[in-house]
């Protein structure tokens, strides 16, 4: 049995579908009740609560660990999740980490994630670490304004990064969970090309078959908006990357091609599949 945390999100949902489609027994874990594919068991668990994952791990052979906000929640002890997996007899863990662990190692989130990576390496388990860069699905921040005004408002309109499709992350995660040849792998996951917010806007317009305008926000305007849904420190960290990506953050990684045997999906591919959210 394979346990998938974050199972109702942009990565967890296609990952759960892929594993179930491969005929594997899957337990999909989320913080709240949710619909899951036929034949998949669903469990509600709080990963930030001590022992919150323990009841789900009984009988599991593999675990996909996605923490997101649970990494810094009050009382959270992420390393204990690895200990709980060891105690439950889990054999393999695939951890969703971040490219920033290497490119921006000194932010609090990156320090905590690197510590978790290190704990996993020391656990004696088979492990694979996935380090994606920016997500194509972050464009969903613009869905409301595109629906209402046919407008994208974003900072740094002409500064791009190679955003990765969450579906590609899910496919790499599935391969890593199912195939022991990926044990010990550290995969940096990016899209196939650097694309700017203006370029993303053009791709959304093409998917919609309608013009979409672009308005460039100041950094302060963007920070104010982002701070409504994330800690201000994380908003600043994100804006640092978006406004001044390092050479490493601009690099197109070959790892999706290596693992999946095909090129990463483009942002235009993501936009076409998710266009309903912008109509």
C-alpha positions in Angstrom: 0.0 0.0 0.0 1.2 3.5 -0.8 0.3 6.5 1.3 0.0 9.9 -0.5 -0.1 13.0 1.6 -1.5 16.2 0.1 -3.6 14.0 -2.0 -6.2 16.5 -3.0 -3.8 19.1 -4.3 -2.3 19.9 -7.7 0.4 17.2 -7.3 -1.4 14.7 -5.0 -4.5 14.3 -7.1 -2.8 13.2 -10.3 -0.3 11.2 -8.3 -3.1 9.3 -6.6 -4.8 8.7 -10.0 -1.5 7.4 -11.5 -0.8 5.0 -8.7 -4.4 3.7 -8.7 -4.2 3.4 -12.5 -1.1 1.3 -12.1 -3.1 -1.2 -9.9 -1.6 -0.2 -6.6 -3.5 0.1 -3.3 -3.5 3.7 -2.3 -4.4 5.7 0.8 -5.0 9.3 0.0 -4.4 11.6 2.9 -5.7 15.2 3.3 -6.5 17.6 6.1 -10.3 17.5 5.4 -12.7 15.0 3.8 -12.5 15.0 0.1 -13.5 12.9 -3.0 -10.9 10.5 -4.3 -10.8 8.1 -7.3 -12.8 4.9 -7.1 -10.9 2.2 -5.3 -8.7 4.6 -3.3 -9.0 4.8 0.5 -9.2 8.2 1.9 -8.0 9.3 5.4 -8.1 12.6 7.2 -4.9 13.5 9.0 -3.1 16.5 10.4 0.6 16.2 9.6 1.4 19.0 12.0 -0.1 17.1 15.0 2.1 14.8 16.9 1.6 11.3 15.6 -1.0 12.6 13.1 0.1 10.3 10.4 0.7 7.1 12.5 -2.8 5.6 12.1 -2.5 5.9 8.3 0.9 4.2 7.9 0.0 0.7 9.2 0.7 -1.7 6.4 2.2 0.9 4.1 5.3 0.1 1.9 5.8 3.6 0.5 5.0 7.2 1.4 4.8 10.4 -0.6 5.5 13.2 1.8 4.2 16.7 0.9 4.2 19.1 3.8 3.5 22.6 2.5 2.2 24.7 5.4 2.6 21.8 7.8 6.4 22.4 7.9 6.0 25.5 10.0 2.7 24.9 11.8 2.6 25.5 15.5 3.9 22.3 17.3 5.0 20.7 14.0 7.9 18.3 14.2 8.4 17.1 10.6 11.4 14.8 11.4 9.0 12.8 13.6 7.1 11.8 10.4 10.2 10.1 9.2 10.5 8.3 12.5 6.9 7.3 12.4 7.4 5.8 8.9 10.4 3.8 10.1 8.5 2.5 13.1 5.6 1.5 10.8 7.8 -0.5 8.5 7.5 1.8 5.5 10.3 0.9 3.1 10.4 3.9 0.7 9.7 7.6 1.0 9.5 10.2 -1.7 9.9 13.7 -0.3 8.6 16.8 -2.1 11.3 19.4 -1.3 12.2 22.6 -3.1 14.8 23.9 -5.5 15.4 26.7 -3.0 17.1 24.2 -0.7 20.1 24.7 -3.0 19.5 28.0 -4.6 18.4 30.0 -1.6 19.5 27.8 1.4 19.3 30.4 4.2 15.5 31.2 4.4 13.7 29.6 7.3 11.6 27.4 5.1 14.6 26.1 3.2 16.6 25.5 6.4 13.7 23.4 7.7 13.3 21.5 4.5 17.0 20.8 4.2 16.9 19.4 7.8 14.1 17.1 6.8 16.0 15.9 3.7 19.0 15.2 6.0 16.8 13.3 8.4 15.4 11.2 5.6 18.9 10.3 4.3 19.9 9.2 7.7 16.7 7.1 8.3 17.8 3.9 6.7 14.8 4.0 4.3 14.9 4.0 0.6 14.4 7.6 -0.4 14.0 10.0 -3.3 14.0 13.8 -3.1 12.1 15.9 -5.6 13.1 19.6 -5.8 10.7 21.5 -8.1 11.1 25.2 -9.0 8.1 27.5 -9.5 4.8 25.8 -10.3 2.7 26.5 -13.5 -0.3 26.2 -11.2 0.7 29.4 -9.4 -1.0 31.1 -12.3 -4.3 30.2 -10.6 -3.7 33.3 -8.5 -4.8 35.2 -11.6 -8.0 33.1 -12.3 -10.4 35.6 -10.6 -9.2 38.7 -12.4 -9.0 36.8 -15.8 -12.6 35.6 -15.3 -13.9 39.0 -14.2 -11.7 41.4 -16.3 -9.7 39.4 -18.7 -6.7 40.8 -16.9 -3.5 39.4 -15.4 -1.9 41.6 -12.7 1.6 40.5 -11.7 5.0 41.9 -10.8 8.2 41.6 -12.9 6.3 41.1 -16.2 9.4 40.5 -18.2 11.4 38.3 -15.8 10.8 34.6 -16.2 11.6 31.2 -14.7 11.1 27.7 -16.1 7.9 26.9 -14.3 7.0 23.2 -13.9 3.7 21.5 -14.5 2.5 19.8 -11.3 1.4 16.9 -13.4 5.0 16.3 -14.3 6.0 16.4 -10.7 3.3 13.8 -10.0 4.6 11.5 -12.8 8.1 11.7 -11.4 6.8 11.0 -7.9 4.9 7.9 -9.2 8.0 6.6 -11.0 10.0 7.1 -7.8 7.5 5.3 -5.6 7.1 2.4 -8.0 10.6 1.8 -9.2 13.5 1.2 -6.8 16.0 2.3 -9.4 15.2 5.9 -8.3 16.3 5.2 -4.7 18.9 7.8 -3.7 17.9 10.2 -6.5 17.7 13.9 -6.1 15.7 15.4 -9.0 15.4 19.0 -9.8 12.2 19.5 -11.7 11.5 22.4 -14.1 9.6 23.2 -17.2 11.2 23.1 -20.6 11.7 26.9 -21.0 11.9 30.1 -19.2 8.6 32.0 -19.4 7.7 35.4 -18.2 4.4 36.6 -16.7 3.6 38.3 -20.0 4.4 35.1 -21.8 2.1 33.2 -19.4 -0.6 35.8 -20.1 -0.3 35.2 -23.9 -0.6 31.4 -23.3 -3.7 31.9 -21.2 -5.2 34.1 -24.0 -4.5 31.4 -26.6 -6.1 28.8 -24.4 -9.2 31.0 -23.9 -9.3 32.1 -27.5 -9.8 35.7 -26.2 -7.5 38.6 -25.4 -6.1 38.9 -21.9 -4.5 42.1 -20.8 -1.5 42.5 -18.5 -0.9 45.0 -15.8 2.5 45.1 -14.0 2.3 45.4 -10.3 4.9 47.1 -8.1 6.7 44.8 -5.7 4.8 46.5 -2.8 1.4 45.8 -4.5 2.3 42.2 -5.1 3.5 41.7 -1.6 0.3 43.2 -0.1 -1.7 40.8 -2.1 0.4 37.7 -1.4 0.6 38.5 2.3 -3.1 37.9 2.5 -2.7 34.2 1.9 0.9 33.4 3.1 3.3 34.7 5.7 4.9 38.0 4.8 8.3 36.5 5.0 7.4 33.8 2.5 5.9 36.5 0.2 9.2 38.4 0.3 11.2 35.3 -0.4 9.0 34.4 -3.4 9.3 37.9 -4.8 13.0 37.8 -4.5 13.1 34.8 -6.7 10.5 36.1 -9.2 12.2 39.5 -9.5 15.8 38.4 -9.6 16.2 34.7 -10.3 19.7 33.3 -10.0 21.4 31.4 -12.9 20.6 28.2 -11.1 16.9 29.2 -10.9 16.9 30.0 -14.7 18.5 26.6 -15.6 16.2 24.1 -17.4 16.8 20.8 -15.7 17.1 17.6 -17.7 15.7 15.4 -14.9 12.1 15.1 -16.1 13.4 13.9 -19.4 15.7 11.5 -17.7 13.0 10.0 -15.5 10.0 10.0 -17.8 11.8 9.7 -21.2 10.0 12.8 -22.6 10.3 16.5 -22.4 8.5 18.4 -19.6 5.1 19.9 -20.4 5.1 23.5 -21.4 3.1 26.3 -19.6 0.8 26.4 -22.7 0.0 22.7 -22.1 -0.9 23.4 -18.5 -3.1 26.4 -19.6 -5.0 24.3 -22.1 -5.7 21.6 -19.6 -6.8 24.1 -16.9 -8.5 26.7 -19.0 -11.9 26.1 -17.3 -10.6 27.8 -14.2 -10.1 31.1 -16.2 -13.4 31.1 -18.1 
